[in-house]
Amino acid sequence: MKLAIVLFNLGGPDSPDAVEPFLRNLFSDPAILTLPSFIRIPLAKFIAGRRAPVARDIYAKIGGSSPILEETEAQARALESVLSAHETRAFIAMRCWKPFSDDAAREIAAWSPDHIMLLPLYPQFSTTTTGSSLADWNRASKAAGIVAPQSRVCCYPRAPGFIEALAALTREMMSKTRPDISYRVLLSAHGLPQRVIAKGDPYQWQVEQSAAALVERLGVTDWTVCYQSRVGPLKWIGPSTDAEIRRAGADGKGVIVVPMAFVSEHSETLVELDMEYAKLAGEAGVRDYLRVPTVSAHPAFIDGLAELVLRSLSQAEPVTYEGGRICPAECGACGYSQGTR
């Protein structure tokens, strides 16, 4: 079988000049700014222009560009290796910067696979991430004239491979703790405006599922879920990671920060967590600050993704590790019901 795997992620600017158009693409997404296009597009351009100088300064701290494409390419090659029983090629479809879904769709159409597997690199489903990428892929695949059958992974917030990789990396970091310090584990995920969750988006519930599975595997008792990267005036889900860092400092704790929703290193981990929050921790009296790496191409994570891919080949319905819809009824925007064609 010729098997094409489409890896979905947000993407990131590959140069300082790409920062502003990257931001413009981000805020032009109707899943991010839910406004009519005649308002959304000019507003996105305005916001991108205002934020670009600050964002360029952030990326300058890590060499002027995002490493997310390089990390995703490593994940793609690792998946191809694990799935070598098929003639497998993994293609990358970023939402906000190159390579886009249109690029991936054209390459796949030219390769003419027997089956296409849609695989989000977002363990927890959100309408703003996986949902947006699926909608864009559906448009791009139709434009490219793709006719091969398609299946998809919906989400995998508590899949063993993902949790095992996180647990292994966290245990490794725990081995570096100081015996004279009591540590609190902060399970940090990218935040969302509260109104997105109020509309039935399952992201927060799924992040909590990931957290529960991880702490059960680790056996830790002092932990909390928190959310980072808040922007804009809207109320966001909480508690915020910076507030939890301050609380840990007030409690005389060290902290171990675990990125719960990122599977590759990029500005939110390398700058926000490693630089900005590390500085905050020192100012807040946190006795020690440790940050667990993302799962990236950890073998357990890649093996878990490969298992999900193989399951999808024999199922007409979207795939979760549990085999069907996992979200409660109140999550009306659950991704399990979204189509792939």
N, C-alpha and C positions, 0 to 999 in steps of 0.2 A: 504493500500500500504506500502511495505517496501521501504523506501526512504533513499538512501545513499547520503550524501553530502560530497564532497571532497573540503576541504579548502586548497588553495594554498598560500604559503608564502615562503620567502627566507630561513628562519631558522637562527640559530645562535649557536655558540659553547656552549656546556653545561659544559665545564671544561677548564682550561688552556691548557691541552693536546690536546683538540679538535680544538684549534684556527688554527693551521697550516693546518690540513687536511680540515677544513672548508674553509679556503682561497684557498687551492689547488682546491677544488671542484668548488669554485666560478670562478676562472680564467681558469678552464678547460672547462667551458661552452662555446660552439661555438657562443652563442648569445652575450657573453661578449667579448671574444677574437676571432674575425672572421679571424682565420688563419687555415691552414691545420693542421690536428691533430698531424702530426709528428713534427710540430713546436710548436703548442699550448700546448701540454701536458708537454713537458720538460720546456717550458717557464713558465707555470702555477706553476710548482714545484719550479722553481727558484724565481719567484715573491713571492710565499707564504713563502718560507724560509726567504727572505729578510724582509718581512713585519710582520712576526709572532711576533717578540719581541715587536714591537711598538703596535700591536694589543692586545697582552697579557696585556701590561700596561694599555691600554684603558679598557679592560674588568675587570682588577683588581680594577678599580675605582667603579665598580658596583657589586663587589662580586665575580669576576672571571669567570662569565658566562653571557649569554644573557637571559633576561626574556621572550623572544618572544614566546617560546613554551608554557610557563605557560599562557601567555596572550591569545594565540590562543586556548588553551584548554578551557579557560573561555568563549571565543566567541563560540566555538563549543557546549558547554553545554547550553549556552543561546539560541542558534538557535534550538537545540533539544527541549527545553522547549516551545518555541514559536510555533514550528511546530508539536505539540503533537497530532494534528488531524490525522497524519500519524505515522506509526512506523518508526521514524526517527533516524538515527545515523549519526553523523558527524565525518569524518575521516580527519586526517591532513597529508598533503603531502608537506614537505619542499623540497626546491630545493638543498640546499647546506649542510644541516646537518640533523640528524635524528629527526623525522621519515621521510624517503624518500618516493617518489612515489611508489617504489616497496613494501615498508612496507604496505602502505595504500591499494594498489591493492590486495595484498595477503589477507589482512583482509576482504576486501569487497568481494572478490571471495568466501571466506569461509562463509560469512554471506548470500550471495545469494540474493541481493535486487531485487525488481521489476524495479527500476529506479535509475539511478545515475545522480546526479546533480553536475556539476563542477563549483566551486565558487571561483574565485580569491579574495584574500584579498588585491588586488591592485585596488583602485577605478579607476585609470587612466591606460589604456592599454599601454604597451610597449612591443616590441619584446624581450627586455632584461629581463622582469619579467614574465608577464602572458604568453607571447608567448613561452618563454623558458619552463615554467612549463607545458603548454599544450603539447608541443612536448615530454617532458619527460614522462608525464602521458600516452600519446598514446602508447609509447613504453612499459611502465610498465603494462598497462591494457591488452595489447595483450599478453605479456609474462605470465600474470596470468590467461589467458584464460577467461577473462570477456566477457560475451555475453549480459548482460542486456543493454537495451537502455540507451543512455546518452544524456544529454543536458547541456548547459552551459550558464553562464553569461559572456558576453564579457567585459563589463566595466560599470561603474556607476558614472562618474565624477560629474554629477549635479543631481543625484537622491535625492529626498527630504529627505529621512531618513539620508543619509550621511551628507548632508548640514545642516539639522536641528540639528544633534548631534554636528557638528562643531560650529554652531552658538550658541547653548546653552552653550557650554564650553567656547567660546570666550566671550560671554556676562558675564558669571560668573567671568572671569578674568578681564573684563573691570570694574566690580564693585569694584575691588581692586586698581584702578588707583588713583593717587593723583590729586586733583583739580587744583593744581598750575603748572601742567605739561601738555604740549601738546604731544600726543602720535601718533606714526606712526605704522600701522599694517603691519608686514612683513609676507607674506604668503610664507613659506619656503617649498620647495620640494627637494627631492633628485635629483641631477643633472645627466646629461648624456653628453657624448661627442657630439659635434656639428655634427660630421659626421654621427652619428646614426640618428639624426633628419633629416639630409640632404637626407637620404635614404628613407624617407617617414614615419618614426616612428611617431605615433600620440601623443606621450606622452606630449610634451610641449603644444600642442594645447589643450589637454584635461585638463592639469593642469590649464591653463588659463580659461577654462570653469568652473572648480571648483571654482577658485578665483572669477570670475564674479558673480557666483550664490551666493557665501557666502557674498561678500560685498553688494550685492543687499539686501540680507536678513538682514544684520547688519545696513545698511545705513551709513557706514563709507565713508569718502572722502579721507583721507590721508592713502594710502596703496600702496603696491607694491608686485609683485610676484618676488621671488628670489630663488636661488638654492644653495644647500649645498653639502658637502661630495666629493668635487672634489679630484681626485687622478690622478697621471700620467702626462705626458707632453702634452697630446692632448688638443686642445681648447674645452672647455665645454660651454654649454648654460649658459646664464647669464640673469640678473646680479647675482653675487654671494651674498650669505647671509652675509658673513663677510664684503663685500664692502658696502652693504646697512646698516649694523650696524654702520660702520664708518661714512657714510653719515648722518645718523640720529644724531650721536653725534655732527658732525659739524654743523648741523641745530638746535642744542639745544633741541632735542626731547627725549622723552622716547620711548621705543618700546614694542610692544606686538607681540611676535613671535607665529605664528600659523602653526603647522605641517600639510601641505596640502596633502601629499601623503603617510603618515605613518598612519596605523590604529592601531598600537600597540607600546608600549614603547620598545626601545632597545638602542643600543649604540649611534646611530645617534641623538636620542632625549635626553637620560639621561646623555651622556657625551658631545657630540658635542654641542648641544643646551644649556643644563643646566649648563655645566661647562666651556667649552672652549669659547663659544660665550658670556656667561655671563661675563667671565673675560675680553674678548675683549671689551665688551660694557663699562665696567668700565674704561678701558684704553682709550677708544675713546671719553669719555665725555658724553655717553648716560645717561640721567638724571634718568631713571628708566628702568629696564629690567624685563619683565614678559613673561612667556612661557605658552601657552595654552596646556593642556594635549591632547594626542591622543584620538580618539573616543573609542578605546578599545571595551568594552562590553556595551557602552551607550545604553539604551533601544531604542532610536530612530534609532540608527545605526543598531541594531540587527533586529528591526521590518522592516527596509528597506531592509535588506538582505533577510529576510523571504519572503517579498513580491516579490522580484526578483526570489526567488526559486519557489514560487507558479506559477508565470507567465511562468517559463520555462517548467513546466509540460505539458502545453497545446500548446507549440510552437515548431515547428521543427527547426526553425532558432535560432541562438544565441540571447540572450536577452540583451537589454539595457533598461534603464528606459523608453526611448522614444519609444521603440518597434522595432527599426530597426537601420541601420547604422547611426551614428551621425557624423562621421568624414568627413571633406571636401575632395574633389577629390585629392588634393595634398598629402594627407596622404595615399600613396600607400600601406603602411604596416599596414593599419587598421586591427585590430584583428577580425572584424566582419566576414571576409571571411575565417578565419582559421577553418579547420575542427576539429571535436572532435573524429573521429574514424580512 
